[in-house]
Amino acid sequence: MSIGSGRRPPALGLVALLATVPGVAVSLGGLHLMPPVAALLFGISIVGAAFLLAWAAEAAQLDVSAGLAVAVLALIAVLPEYAVDFVFTARGGEAVAAHGPSCRAPGEETSACSLALANMTGANRILVGVGWALVVLIAWRRMRRRGVSQARANSVALNRADAVPIVFLALASVYCLVLPFKRTLSLADTVVLLAIFVAYSWRISRAPAGEPDLIGPSAWIGSLDKRVRRTVVIGLFVAAAAVILLTAEHFAQSLVDTGADLGINEFLLVQWLAPLASEAPELLVAGLYAWRLHTSEALGALVSSKVNQWTLLVGTLPIVFAASSGGWSGLPIESAQRDELLLTASQSLLAVSLLVGLSLSVRAALLLTGLFFLQFALSAAVPSSWRGRELIALSVVYLVLAAVVLFRRRRLILPIVRDGLFTPYRSLGDDMCCTTAAGKLRLRERVLIRSE
């Protein structure tokens, strides 16, 4: 363990704890603020709670297996995203129960079901288009400043064990390509996606335990005595969960109200602003790991988060909708959301194809982030009568590129599938990956760190 391993709590931890107070106070006090101000306060509280969750989950790695710890960390880090998405899904179900088959309540510009799917697709695309690229580019910059050659700094290598989340992400992405062609996100989809998540969780639970490299507040928590540490971890989980429960619904509503008051499209606020708030801590933690050249851990955690979002989050939405609507009908997928789902699934397939070699290059990272921001330029450029077609066109670009990459790396597909599904974890250690280009790059990276 490193930074923050002293006996005094790091100041950053206290700042995150204090950040949760305003939103909770407004919620418990029943105060009515201007929507933009309320959105800001509730958003800050959610960000603070997400930081607390991330630090507690990192410290929990001391008490569970390494693979399971990464998955739990990735799951807990996106809990705020789940909470906001569940709010919109439940509202959609209540609207159906009260007003018939439509998710749109009287007076609403955009249905709650569309907002739920918008939040989910936005979160998934931010994670890949911003998060994965962020790790690679930060690591590249750090290595170049340390005088590492361009060839060595040009890629972030993953461990051989990271084949597990990559393969399960591929399974989920292939299945989710079916969703844009359906009218509802049904309980049958729930069964398939949750089965993938359960299989993934069981697989990574077989990973051997290891000593995590904790930093900042998580290192301070990890330095405590075992009984005290576990008490603090559980306390942080409970406190952060309470903050999220108290503020998530208010945050969602204040975003919608902000759009109405300021004339901003509420769909855009929910699709991009809400996920940025809920996933900011995860992206910042990954960026910090990349800054310290723990690149495999940083990128591996983001890949695991993507698996969680693409399986557990998507799979639980029909359950929430069914419970709130009082029926068995699936979550309606409107025409515009089919385009969004197609683009999200296509982006996932390209991202998976780029990881088949257990590495992500700077060029690949720039491709992912460039295509991510291209969608905004296209949306602003196309006439309103063509709205939606640019998403389909961009989806085709993603799929064609994914096909090209997979064809060029076709010899690597079978080995990574075998490692992801069947190879025992004891055979997936770092010392077993040295015959691959990614493994050799990982070893060079370790030599560099130790030499300094």
GUKE-570487 format. One line per 5 residues: number of its first residue (from 1); their letters; for each residue x, y, z of C-alpha. Coordinates in pm, whole numbers, plus 50000, padded with zeros to 5 digits. Example, Ala and Ser with C-alpha at 12.3 -4.5 7.8 and 13.67 -1.06 7.14 Angstrom:
! residues 2
1	AS	51230:49550:50780 ~ 51367:49894:50714
***
This chain:
! residues 452
1	MSIGS	50000:50000:50000 ~ 50113:50349:49930 ~ 49971:50698:49949 ~ 49756:50766:50250 ~ 49872:50469:50460
6	GRRPP	49918:50683:50771 ~ 49685:50682:51071 ~ 49510:51011:50985 ~ 49226:51002:50730 ~ 49327:51169:50401
11	ALGLV	49170:51509:50340 ~ 49018:51385:50015 ~ 48809:51133:50207 ~ 48670:51404:50433 ~ 48593:51623:50132
16	ALLAT	48395:51341:49970 ~ 48206:51281:50293 ~ 48120:51651:50327 ~ 48011:51661:49962 ~ 47725:51426:50043
21	VPGVA	47578:51658:50306 ~ 47406:51932:50096 ~ 47196:51697:49886 ~ 47095:51489:50187 ~ 47005:51803:50384
26	VSLGG	46788:51933:50098 ~ 46619:51594:50064 ~ 46548:51543:50433 ~ 46451:51906:50484 ~ 46200:51902:50198
31	LHLMP	46347:52222:50058 ~ 46239:52341:49714 ~ 46526:52497:49520 ~ 46559:52614:49163 ~ 46598:52302:48944
36	PVAAL	46955:52383:48825 ~ 47069:52444:49184 ~ 46895:52130:49306 ~ 47050:51925:49024 ~ 47394:52058:49117
41	LFGIS	47359:51979:49488 ~ 47211:51634:49437 ~ 47470:51559:49170 ~ 47754:51658:49404 ~ 47612:51433:49674
46	IVGAA	47596:51140:49433 ~ 47956:51202:49324 ~ 48066:51210:49689 ~ 47879:50887:49764 ~ 48031:50722:49458
51	FLLAW	48381:50810:49580 ~ 48305:50659:49921 ~ 48177:50343:49755 ~ 48482:50314:49533 ~ 48727:50354:49824
56	AAEAA	48540:50105:50041 ~ 48527:49853:49756 ~ 48901:49893:49689 ~ 48980:49831:50056 ~ 48752:49526:50052
61	QLDVS	49000:49363:49813 ~ 49202:49273:50122 ~ 48929:49033:50232 ~ 48808:48868:49910 ~ 48967:48704:49605
66	AGLAV	49139:48929:49353 ~ 48907:48860:49061 ~ 48592:48888:49269 ~ 48724:49210:49425 ~ 48765:49370:49081
71	AVLAL	48412:49269:48985 ~ 48265:49391:49315 ~ 48456:49717:49283 ~ 48327:49765:48930 ~ 47972:49683:49039
76	IAVLP	47969:49910:49342 ~ 48129:50197:49153 ~ 47832:50209:48914 ~ 47560:50179:49180 ~ 47473:50551:49146
81	EYAVD	47416:50488:48775 ~ 47184:50200:48861 ~ 46990:50414:49106 ~ 46921:50694:48856 ~ 46826:50445:48585
86	FVFTA	46591:50258:48818 ~ 46414:50584:48905 ~ 46322:50650:48541 ~ 46230:50285:48482 ~ 46000:50280:48784
91	RGGEA	45834:50601:48670 ~ 45775:50447:48329 ~ 45612:50146:48490 ~ 45391:50365:48707 ~ 45287:50565:48400
96	VAAHG	45186:50244:48221 ~ 44990:50128:48524 ~ 44805:50461:48546 ~ 44761:50563:48180 ~ 44769:50247:47972
101	PSCRA	45038:50113:47736 ~ 45227:50442:47696 ~ 45518:50525:47929 ~ 45449:50893:47878 ~ 45240:51056:48152
106	PGEET	45018:51353:48057 ~ 45225:51667:47999 ~ 45557:51486:47963 ~ 45770:51573:47661 ~ 45976:51254:47677
111	SACSL	45858:50924:47824 ~ 46026:50793:48137 ~ 46104:50467:47954 ~ 46300:50658:47691 ~ 46487:50846:47963
116	ALANM	46575:50517:48135 ~ 46723:50375:47816 ~ 46893:50707:47738 ~ 47067:50704:48074 ~ 47178:50344:48024
121	TGANR	47310:50389:47670 ~ 47485:50715:47761 ~ 47661:50553:48056 ~ 47781:50260:47846 ~ 47914:50479:47568
126	ILVGV	48090:50720:47807 ~ 48263:50429:47980 ~ 48416:50306:47653 ~ 48451:50627:47452 ~ 48594:50832:47738
131	GWALV	48706:50596:48016 ~ 48903:50339:47819 ~ 49070:50602:47606 ~ 49150:50811:47915 ~ 49354:50530:48070
136	VLIAW	49558:50469:47756 ~ 49628:50833:47682 ~ 49728:50917:48040 ~ 49963:50618:48053 ~ 50111:50708:47713
141	RRMRR	50175:51065:47826 ~ 50337:50952:48150 ~ 50564:50703:47978 ~ 50670:50954:47714 ~ 50759:51208:47985
146	RGVSQ	50974:50942:48151 ~ 51166:50891:47830 ~ 51015:50558:47731 ~ 51040:50484:47361 ~ 50735:50537:47143
151	ARANS	50709:50163:47072 ~ 50693:50074:47441 ~ 50456:50354:47538 ~ 50223:50301:47247 ~ 49996:50044:47413
156	VALNR	49840:49943:47744 ~ 49872:49570:47804 ~ 49621:49362:47996 ~ 49695:49050:48196 ~ 49604:48712:48054
161	ADAVP	49334:48679:48322 ~ 49158:48982:48170 ~ 49047:48749:47891 ~ 48763:48653:48126 ~ 48578:48990:48131
166	IVFLA	48662:49047:47762 ~ 48496:48721:47655 ~ 48187:48776:47871 ~ 48161:49132:47742 ~ 48171:48991:47390
171	LASVY	47886:48750:47472 ~ 47673:49031:47615 ~ 47751:49263:47323 ~ 47655:49004:47062 ~ 47327:48936:47239
176	CLVLP	47250:49307:47282 ~ 47270:49348:46905 ~ 46926:49180:46906 ~ 46768:49445:47131 ~ 46738:49725:46868
181	FKRTL	46513:49498:46663 ~ 46267:49438:46948 ~ 45974:49646:47069 ~ 46035:49573:47437 ~ 46319:49490:47671
186	SLADT	46157:49179:47814 ~ 46200:48943:48107 ~ 46339:48689:47858 ~ 46625:48935:47797 ~ 46664:48954:48173
191	VVLLA	46713:48577:48195 ~ 46983:48576:47926 ~ 47175:48881:48049 ~ 47161:48783:48417 ~ 47278:48433:48322
196	IFVAY	47583:48589:48156 ~ 47644:48803:48465 ~ 47610:48508:48705 ~ 47843:48295:48493 ~ 48093:48580:48481
201	SWRIS	48074:48633:48858 ~ 48125:48263:48924 ~ 48419:48250:48684 ~ 48608:48541:48837 ~ 48535:48421:49190
206	RAPAG	48784:48142:49115 ~ 49070:48391:49090 ~ 49337:48356:49361 ~ 49370:48619:49629 ~ 49641:48881:49595
211	EPDLI	49778:49188:49769 ~ 49610:49495:49616 ~ 49799:49818:49560 ~ 49576:50068:49737 ~ 49613:50444:49711
216	GPSAW	49468:50746:49885 ~ 49174:50695:50123 ~ 49145:50326:50035 ~ 49507:50278:50148 ~ 49426:50446:50479
221	IGSLD	49128:50215:50527 ~ 49342:49917:50436 ~ 49603:50012:50697 ~ 49352:49975:50980 ~ 49321:49665:51195
226	KRVRR	49114:49393:51031 ~ 48808:49433:51255 ~ 48816:49812:51236 ~ 48876:49802:50860 ~ 48576:49579:50799
231	TVVIG	48360:49799:51018 ~ 48467:50110:50828 ~ 48409:49941:50491 ~ 48059:49828:50588 ~ 47985:50170:50736
236	LFVAA	48090:50345:50417 ~ 47879:50107:50207 ~ 47572:50174:50421 ~ 47627:50551:50437 ~ 47687:50587:50064
241	AAVIL	47387:50368:49980 ~ 47169:50583:50206 ~ 47290:50900:50032 ~ 47213:50753:49691 ~ 46866:50640:49798
246	LTAEH	46788:50985:49939 ~ 46914:51182:49640 ~ 46884:50970:49323 ~ 46515:51037:49258 ~ 46550:51408:49334
251	FAQSL	46852:51429:49105 ~ 46661:51263:48821 ~ 46362:51493:48862 ~ 46574:51806:48892 ~ 46746:51720:48563
256	VDTGA	46408:51695:48390 ~ 46291:52020:48550 ~ 46616:52193:48453 ~ 46561:52099:48092 ~ 46206:52235:48103
261	DLGIN	46308:52563:48271 ~ 46614:52636:48058 ~ 46484:52502:47729 ~ 46748:52230:47720 ~ 46655:51891:47578
266	EFLLV	46592:51677:47886 ~ 46689:51368:47689 ~ 47043:51504:47643 ~ 47072:51596:48011 ~ 46968:51249:48122
271	QWLAP	47179:51069:47862 ~ 47504:51256:47919 ~ 47502:51474:48233 ~ 47359:51216:48473 ~ 47606:50939:48374
276	LASEA	47897:51183:48392 ~ 47802:51268:48751 ~ 47754:50907:48860 ~ 48062:50769:48684 ~ 48302:51055:48749
281	PELLV	48461:50885:49054 ~ 48521:50563:48863 ~ 48684:50750:48576 ~ 48895:50958:48814 ~ 49014:50651:49007
286	AGLYA	49103:50476:48680 ~ 49285:50787:48563 ~ 49482:50800:48889 ~ 49587:50436:48849 ~ 49694:50509:48493
291	WRLHT	49893:50812:48617 ~ 50082:50577:48851 ~ 50131:50337:48557 ~ 49908:50068:48706 ~ 49754:50051:48365
296	SEALG	49639:49688:48362 ~ 49445:49738:48684 ~ 49290:50063:48558 ~ 49177:49930:48222 ~ 49078:49593:48369
301	ALVSS	48845:49760:48621 ~ 48677:49965:48346 ~ 48629:49654:48132 ~ 48471:49480:48431 ~ 48243:49780:48484
306	KVNQW	48134:49759:48123 ~ 48042:49392:48174 ~ 47834:49486:48478 ~ 47652:49765:48298 ~ 47590:49563:47983
311	TLLVG	47454:49260:48173 ~ 47327:49339:48522 ~ 47207:49694:48458 ~ 47032:49617:48129 ~ 46899:49287:48263
316	TLPIV	46741:49433:48576 ~ 46552:49714:48400 ~ 46265:49482:48292 ~ 46235:49357:48651 ~ 46202:49710:48786
321	FAASS	45954:49797:48512 ~ 45742:49486:48575 ~ 45734:49550:48951 ~ 45629:49915:48909 ~ 45376:49852:48631
326	GGWSG	45215:49555:48800 ~ 45236:49343:48485 ~ 45464:49117:48285 ~ 45506:49336:47978 ~ 45859:49441:47890
331	LPIES	46008:49788:47901 ~ 45892:49956:47576 ~ 46168:50048:47331 ~ 46065:50347:47123 ~ 46198:50406:46772
336	AQRDE	46463:50659:46873 ~ 46590:50429:47146 ~ 46639:50144:46901 ~ 46894:50360:46721 ~ 47065:50439:47052
341	LLLTA	47078:50071:47148 ~ 47218:49976:46808 ~ 47493:50237:46838 ~ 47579:50127:47192 ~ 47597:49758:47100
346	SQSLL	47805:49837:46790 ~ 48049:50043:46994 ~ 48083:49754:47241 ~ 48167:49509:46965 ~ 48438:49735:46825
351	AVSLL	48580:49784:47175 ~ 48590:49409:47234 ~ 48757:49347:46898 ~ 49028:49598:46984 ~ 49103:49405:47307
356	VGLSL	49136:49063:47145 ~ 49515:49097:47157 ~ 49499:49177:47532 ~ 49616:49531:47472 ~ 49474:49866:47372
361	SVRAA	49695:50093:47165 ~ 49699:50470:47154 ~ 49569:50453:46798 ~ 49278:50233:46909 ~ 49203:50465:47203
366	LLLTG	49195:50765:46972 ~ 48964:50575:46738 ~ 48719:50501:47021 ~ 48714:50855:47155 ~ 48706:51007:46806
371	LFFLQ	48401:50803:46707 ~ 48240:50885:47040 ~ 48263:51261:46982 ~ 48181:51223:46613 ~ 47824:51137:46706
376	FALSA	47774:51486:46852 ~ 47915:51653:46543 ~ 47691:51446:46319 ~ 47385:51517:46532 ~ 47451:51890:46505
381	AVPSS	47519:51876:46132 ~ 47233:51666:45998 ~ 46895:51831:45934 ~ 46611:51750:46173 ~ 46436:51543:45905
386	WRGRE	46737:51309:45903 ~ 46764:51287:46282 ~ 46846:50932:46386 ~ 46997:50828:46055 ~ 47338:50950:46163
391	LIALS	47326:50704:46454 ~ 47251:50417:46217 ~ 47532:50527:45983 ~ 47777:50549:46273 ~ 47663:50207:46395
396	VVYLV	47748:50063:46055 ~ 48094:50220:46078 ~ 48148:50059:46420 ~ 48036:49718:46294 ~ 48247:49731:45978
401	LAAVV	48555:49831:46176 ~ 48488:49555:46429 ~ 48461:49300:46148 ~ 48788:49421:45993 ~ 48974:49409:46326
406	LFRRR	48841:49062:46410 ~ 48938:48931:46068 ~ 49292:49064:46106 ~ 49316:48910:46455 ~ 49129:48589:46377
411	RLILP	49414:48370:46502 ~ 49385:48530:46847 ~ 49010:48470:46888 ~ 49019:48102:46981 ~ 49299:48139:47241
416	IVRDG	49127:48430:47418 ~ 48791:48249:47417 ~ 48958:47941:47564 ~ 49128:48148:47834 ~ 48812:48344:47909
421	LFTPY	48585:48043:47952 ~ 48787:47732:48032 ~ 49151:47783:48132 ~ 49195:47749:48513 ~ 49278:48075:48683
426	RSLGD	49600:47933:48824 ~ 49723:47915:48463 ~ 49627:48275:48385 ~ 49895:48445:48594 ~ 50124:48717:48461
431	DMCCT	50405:48468:48413 ~ 50186:48272:48170 ~ 50127:48559:47931 ~ 50483:48629:47831 ~ 50452:48463:47492
436	TAAGK	50202:48725:47373 ~ 50284:49075:47258 ~ 50067:49212:47540 ~ 50252:48999:47796 ~ 50593:49116:47677
441	LRLRE	50480:49477:47689 ~ 50348:49423:48042 ~ 50687:49286:48150 ~ 50868:49585:47998 ~ 50631:49814:48187
446	RVLIR	50712:49638:48514 ~ 51085:49669:48452 ~ 51040:50040:48389 ~ 50851:50094:48715 ~ 51097:49895:48922
451	SE	51395:50070:48770 ~ 51263:50402:48895
***
